Amino acid sequence: MITEQATLVNVSGSANSNKFYRAELHDDGTVVKNWGRVGATGQTQKVTGGRTAFERLIQQKLSRGYTRVDVGSGAHGGSVSSPAALKTIAAQELAADAADPVVAKLIDQLVAANRHQIFQASGGMITVAADGQVTTPLGVINPAAVREARILLPSLVSAAPSHRSRLTEQYLRLIPQKVPANAGWADNWITEHTSEAKQTELLDALESAFSRAPAAPDAPSDVFRYQVAALDPKSAEFKQVVKHYNTTKQDGVHSSAQLTPKRVYALTDLRRGAEVDAAHQQVRNVQQLWHGTSAANMLSILAKGLYVPPTHGSGIRIAGRMFGDGIYLSESASKSLNYSTGFWGGGRQASTFMLLTETAMGSEYRPEGRGYDPSASRRARTEMNKFGKPYNSINVRPGRAGVINHEAIVWDADQVRLRWLLEF
């Protein structure tokens, strides 16, 4: 039986090193060593000597540039099983009717998209099994590592190329991934081999894959903010949503010409419904606006809601962002659907979903010129309207400010109520 273990890594761009070293101390005094390049099976050897030999091996590696990694127990390439699997928690919390097979199929699709996102973004280094197990080349990845990586990532991106190597090495000790085989890869890894947006999406997907243990056996785990209910296709609500889609799409756009809604789900905010209601009452001017995003992001959105992403990188993929930070929406179903299908910035998606929101636009800043005005975002945020009040949003009409289709931007997430989820 394993009584203690240690995992160390040596990540060095200049030396083209991305190596792991694992030592396991067994209760019979045997020490099992396993070493190699991160992602490979590596070599294994058994030695005797008990704790003395175990600690000597660790100290030797630390003196040679290895760093101890805070991971859980398990064999190399091991996994951690959530207190309750992601799929089980989603079924318990997302579904308004746990027996509804339509919602059950939706959950399967969203969990599968989340798993695929993690696998792709990590270059196959991190996988999530169907039962919610998170597997990495270094062993158990934990929420603390994800939090630490989030803090480190902006510094890695903003650092000068000459200083990126050390930060890259530090980041990959937390979130192991494939790296190039050539020396010197660490200086430009974040800009040439990946991006901040991709890494943020990976961290979001990993965070979604973790499930939190409930406070009591029968208590909810409180992972998901929204509850989902499938609408009857014969219902007036279903027909109203589909009619709104049909009246706001442009048939000349490829995505909307090829896709039609096959299911509509009503969303209920279980966590911040009162705050959103208050924001709508205060801001007013509520409009139905679309928001498109990758299927891989949808699980995270249902767990946390939309948020205002930072300028550099986002868990919610947004192409362009001509008007600064904010939540981007549109009256145009076709424009938003292009984000859902991966037409802009993301690659073709296997499953396509889109959100219809009720968004309080309040006082709208409306750019009037036809050409793009880089100062529009600043003016919208700093100038006052004709009543001496601050603006609550930007509303860009088609053909204005360099925009072909309608664009709406809000800065307060509570102005946006996620009301319906459409599946195409």
C-alpha positions in Angstrom: 0.0 0.0 0.0 1.2 3.5 -0.8 1.9 5.5 2.3 3.3 8.7 0.7 4.1 10.0 -2.7 5.6 13.0 -4.4 5.4 14.4 -7.9 8.0 16.8 -9.3 8.4 18.4 -12.6 11.2 20.1 -14.5 10.0 22.5 -17.1 12.6 24.5 -18.9 12.2 26.1 -22.4 15.9 26.7 -22.8 16.8 23.1 -22.0 13.8 21.8 -23.9 12.7 20.0 -20.7 9.1 19.0 -19.8 9.8 16.1 -17.4 8.1 14.6 -14.5 9.4 12.5 -11.6 7.2 10.5 -9.3 8.2 8.6 -6.2 5.9 6.4 -4.1 6.8 5.0 -0.7 5.1 1.7 0.1 4.4 0.3 3.5 6.9 -2.5 3.0 9.7 0.0 2.5 9.8 -0.3 -1.3 10.1 3.0 -3.3 8.7 3.0 -6.8 10.2 5.6 -9.1 8.5 6.7 -12.4 10.0 9.3 -14.7 9.9 10.7 -18.2 8.5 13.5 -20.4 5.1 14.8 -19.4 2.4 13.0 -21.2 4.5 9.8 -21.7 4.3 6.6 -19.7 7.9 6.9 -18.7 10.2 4.4 -17.0 9.6 2.7 -13.7 12.0 1.2 -11.2 11.7 -0.2 -7.7 14.3 0.3 -5.0 14.5 -0.5 -1.3 15.5 1.8 1.6 12.1 3.0 3.0 11.6 6.6 4.0 15.3 7.4 4.0 15.6 6.4 0.3 12.3 8.1 -0.5 13.4 11.5 1.0 16.9 11.3 -0.5 15.5 10.8 -4.0 13.2 13.8 -3.6 16.0 16.0 -2.3 18.2 15.0 -5.2 15.6 16.0 -7.8 14.9 19.3 -6.0 18.7 20.1 -6.1 18.7 19.5 -9.9 16.0 22.0 -10.8 12.8 20.0 -10.2 9.8 21.6 -8.4 7.4 19.7 -6.2 3.8 19.8 -7.5 0.8 19.8 -5.2 -1.2 17.0 -6.7 -3.3 14.2 -5.1 -2.6 10.5 -4.9 -2.9 8.0 -7.7 -0.8 6.4 -10.3 1.0 8.4 -13.0 -1.7 9.7 -15.3 -4.1 9.2 -12.4 -7.5 10.7 -12.0 -9.7 12.3 -9.4 -13.3 11.4 -9.1 -15.6 14.2 -8.1 -17.7 13.9 -4.9 -20.6 13.6 -7.3 -19.9 13.3 -11.1 -20.6 16.4 -13.2 -23.2 14.6 -15.2 -25.1 13.5 -12.1 -25.0 17.0 -10.6 -26.2 18.5 -13.9 -29.1 16.1 -14.0 -30.0 17.0 -10.4 -29.7 20.8 -10.7 -30.2 21.7 -14.3 -33.3 19.7 -15.0 -36.6 21.2 -13.8 -38.0 17.7 -14.5 -35.5 15.1 -13.7 -37.5 12.5 -15.7 -37.6 14.6 -18.9 -35.6 12.6 -21.6 -35.2 15.7 -23.7 -33.3 17.6 -20.9 -31.3 14.5 -20.1 -30.1 14.4 -23.7 -29.3 18.1 -23.6 -27.2 17.5 -20.5 -25.3 14.7 -22.2 -24.5 17.0 -25.1 -23.3 19.8 -23.0 -21.1 17.6 -20.8 -19.6 16.0 -23.9 -18.8 19.4 -25.3 -17.2 20.4 -22.1 -15.0 17.3 -22.0 -14.1 17.8 -25.7 -13.1 21.4 -25.0 -10.7 20.3 -22.2 -9.2 17.6 -24.3 -8.7 19.8 -27.4 -7.4 22.9 -25.5 -4.8 20.8 -23.6 -3.6 19.0 -26.6 -4.9 15.7 -25.3 -3.1 16.1 -22.0 -6.2 16.5 -19.9 -9.3 14.4 -20.2 -12.6 14.1 -18.4 -14.3 10.7 -18.4 -18.0 10.2 -18.7 -18.3 9.8 -15.0 -16.7 13.2 -14.3 -13.1 12.0 -13.6 -10.5 14.6 -14.4 -7.2 13.0 -15.7 -3.9 14.8 -16.2 -0.3 13.5 -16.9 0.8 14.7 -13.5 -1.9 13.0 -11.5 -4.8 14.8 -9.8 -5.5 18.3 -10.9 -7.4 20.3 -8.3 -9.4 23.6 -8.1 -6.5 25.3 -6.3 -4.2 24.7 -9.3 -6.8 26.2 -11.6 -7.2 29.3 -9.3 -3.5 29.8 -9.2 -3.2 29.5 -13.0 -5.9 32.1 -13.4 -3.9 34.6 -11.4 -0.7 33.8 -13.2 -2.1 33.9 -16.8 -2.4 37.7 -17.2 1.2 38.2 -16.1 2.4 35.6 -18.5 0.6 37.3 -21.4 1.7 40.8 -20.6 5.3 39.9 -19.9 8.0 40.8 -22.4 9.2 37.8 -24.5 12.5 37.8 -22.7 10.7 37.2 -19.4 8.0 34.8 -20.5 10.0 31.6 -20.2 10.0 31.5 -16.3 6.2 32.3 -16.2 5.5 29.7 -18.9 7.3 27.1 -17.0 5.5 28.0 -13.8 2.1 27.9 -15.6 2.7 24.4 -17.1 3.5 23.0 -13.7 -0.1 23.8 -12.8 -1.8 23.0 -16.0 0.3 20.4 -17.9 0.0 20.4 -21.7 1.9 19.4 -24.8 4.8 21.7 -25.8 6.9 21.9 -28.9 9.9 19.6 -29.2 12.4 22.4 -30.1 14.5 24.3 -27.5 13.4 27.8 -26.6 9.7 27.2 -27.0 8.7 28.8 -23.7 9.4 32.4 -24.8 6.6 32.4 -27.3 4.4 29.5 -26.2 1.5 31.7 -25.1 1.5 33.8 -28.4 2.5 31.2 -31.1 1.4 27.8 -29.8 -1.7 28.8 -27.8 -3.4 32.0 -26.7 -4.8 33.6 -23.5 -8.3 33.1 -24.8 -7.7 29.4 -25.3 -6.1 29.0 -21.9 -8.9 30.9 -20.2 -11.4 28.7 -21.9 -9.5 25.6 -20.7 -9.5 26.9 -17.2 -13.3 27.6 -17.4 -13.9 24.1 -18.8 -11.8 22.6 -16.0 -13.6 24.6 -13.4 -17.0 23.4 -14.8 -15.8 19.8 -14.7 -15.2 20.0 -10.9 -18.2 19.4 -8.7 -18.5 20.6 -5.2 -19.6 18.2 -2.4 -22.9 19.2 -0.8 -23.0 20.3 2.8 -25.2 17.4 3.7 -26.0 14.1 1.9 -29.4 15.2 0.7 -28.5 18.9 0.1 -28.0 20.4 -3.4 -24.4 21.0 -4.4 -25.3 24.4 -5.8 -23.1 24.2 -8.9 -25.6 25.5 -11.5 -27.2 28.9 -11.4 -29.8 28.1 -14.0 -32.6 25.5 -14.2 -33.6 24.2 -17.6 -37.1 23.1 -18.8 -37.9 21.8 -22.3 -40.9 23.6 -23.9 -43.6 21.7 -25.6 -43.3 22.5 -29.4 -47.1 23.0 -29.4 -47.0 25.6 -26.6 -47.5 29.3 -27.3 -44.1 30.1 -25.6 -42.2 27.8 -28.0 -43.9 29.3 -31.0 -43.3 32.8 -29.8 -39.5 32.2 -29.4 -39.2 30.5 -32.8 -41.2 33.3 -34.4 -38.8 35.8 -32.9 -35.9 33.9 -34.4 -37.5 33.8 -37.8 -38.3 37.5 -37.8 -34.7 38.5 -36.7 -32.6 36.2 -39.0 -31.2 37.0 -42.4 -31.7 34.1 -44.8 -28.7 35.2 -46.9 -26.4 34.4 -43.9 -25.2 30.8 -44.3 -25.7 29.7 -40.6 -29.4 30.8 -40.4 -30.1 29.5 -43.9 -28.9 26.1 -43.0 -30.1 25.7 -39.4 -33.6 25.8 -37.8 -34.5 25.5 -34.1 -35.5 22.0 -33.1 -35.9 22.5 -29.3 -36.4 25.5 -27.0 -35.6 25.4 -23.3 -36.9 27.9 -20.7 -34.2 29.1 -18.2 -34.9 30.0 -14.6 -32.2 31.9 -12.6 -32.1 30.2 -9.2 -29.3 32.3 -7.8 -29.5 36.0 -8.9 -33.1 36.3 -10.1 -33.9 39.0 -7.5 -30.8 41.0 -8.4 -31.6 40.8 -12.1 -35.2 41.9 -11.4 -34.0 44.9 -9.5 -31.6 45.9 -12.3 -34.4 45.7 -14.8 -36.7 47.8 -12.7 -33.9 50.4 -12.2 -32.4 50.5 -15.7 -35.5 49.7 -17.8 -35.7 49.6 -21.6 -35.8 45.8 -21.7 -35.2 44.2 -25.1 -35.0 40.6 -26.4 -31.4 40.2 -27.7 -29.5 37.2 -28.9 -26.2 35.8 -27.5 -24.2 33.2 -29.4 -21.4 31.1 -28.1 -19.7 27.7 -28.4 -21.5 24.7 -27.1 -18.4 24.0 -25.0 -19.1 27.3 -23.1 -22.7 26.6 -22.5 -22.2 24.4 -19.4 -20.1 27.2 -17.8 -22.7 29.8 -18.7 -25.5 27.7 -17.0 -23.3 27.4 -14.0 -22.2 31.0 -13.6 -24.2 33.1 -16.1 -22.7 35.6 -18.5 -20.0 37.9 -17.3 -17.9 40.8 -18.6 -14.7 39.2 -19.8 -11.4 41.1 -19.5 -9.8 42.7 -22.5 -7.1 40.0 -22.9 -8.8 36.6 -23.0 -12.2 35.2 -22.1 -13.9 32.0 -21.2 -16.7 33.2 -23.5 -15.3 33.4 -27.0 -15.9 36.9 -28.5 -14.5 37.9 -31.9 -13.8 41.6 -32.5 -15.0 43.4 -29.4 -14.8 46.8 -31.2 -16.4 48.6 -28.3 -14.3 47.5 -25.4 -15.2 45.2 -22.5 -18.8 44.2 -22.0 -21.4 41.5 -22.8 -22.1 41.5 -26.5 -25.5 40.8 -27.9 -27.5 41.5 -31.0 -31.0 41.9 -32.4 -29.8 39.8 -35.3 -30.3 36.1 -34.8 -28.0 35.4 -37.8 -25.1 37.4 -36.4 -25.3 35.6 -33.0 -25.7 32.2 -34.6 -22.4 32.7 -36.4 -20.7 32.8 -33.1 -22.5 29.6 -32.0 -21.5 27.8 -35.2 -17.8 28.9 -35.0 -18.1 30.9 -38.2 -16.2 33.7 -36.4 -13.2 32.8 -34.3 -13.8 29.3 -33.1 -14.0 26.5 -35.7 -17.1 24.6 -36.7 -19.1 23.3 -33.8 -20.8 19.8 -33.7 -23.7 21.0 -31.6 -25.3 24.4 -32.0 -27.0 26.4 -29.3 -28.0 30.1 -28.9 -29.4 32.1 -26.0 -32.3 34.6 -26.2 -32.0 37.1 -23.4 -34.2 39.9 -21.9 -31.7 42.7 -21.5 -32.2 46.1 -19.8 -30.5 48.5 -22.2 -31.5 51.7 -20.2 -29.9 54.8 -21.6 -28.3 53.9 -24.9 -25.2 55.5 -26.4 -25.7 55.3 -30.2 -22.7 56.0 -32.5 -23.9 57.9 -35.5 -21.0 58.0 -37.9 -20.6 55.3 -40.6 -16.9 54.7 -40.0 -15.5 52.9 -37.0 -14.8 55.4 -34.2 -12.3 54.1 -31.6 -13.3 56.7 -29.1 -17.0 55.5 -29.0 -16.4 53.0 -26.2 -14.7 55.7 -24.0 -17.4 58.3 -24.6 -20.2 55.8 -23.8 -18.6 55.0 -20.5 -17.6 58.6 -19.5 -20.0 61.0 -21.0 -23.5 61.8 -19.8 -26.8 61.7 -21.8 -29.0 64.7 -22.5 -30.5 64.3 -19.0 -27.1 64.4 -17.3 -27.2 60.7 -16.5 -24.6 58.0 -17.4 -25.3 55.7 -20.3 -26.2 52.0 -19.5 -25.3 50.5 -22.8 -24.1 50.9 -26.4 -26.6 50.3 -29.2 -25.0 50.3 -32.6 -27.5 50.3 -35.5 -26.6 48.5 -38.7 -24.5 50.6 -41.0 -23.1 52.8 -38.2 -19.6 52.8 -36.6 -18.3 50.3 -39.1 -20.9 47.6 -38.1 -22.9 45.7 -40.7 -25.3 44.0 -38.3 -26.7 45.3 -35.0 -24.5 45.3 -31.9 -25.5 45.8 -28.3 -23.1 46.0 -25.4 -23.8 46.2 -21.6 -21.3 46.4 -18.8 -23.4 45.1 -15.9 -24.1 41.4 -16.1 -27.3 41.8 -14.0 -28.8 43.7 -16.9 -29.0 40.4 -18.8 -31.6 37.8 -18.0 -30.9 34.5 -19.8 -34.5 33.5 -20.7 -34.4 30.8 -23.4 -31.9 28.4 -24.8 -32.4 27.3 -28.4 -30.9 24.1 -29.9 -30.5 23.8 -33.6 
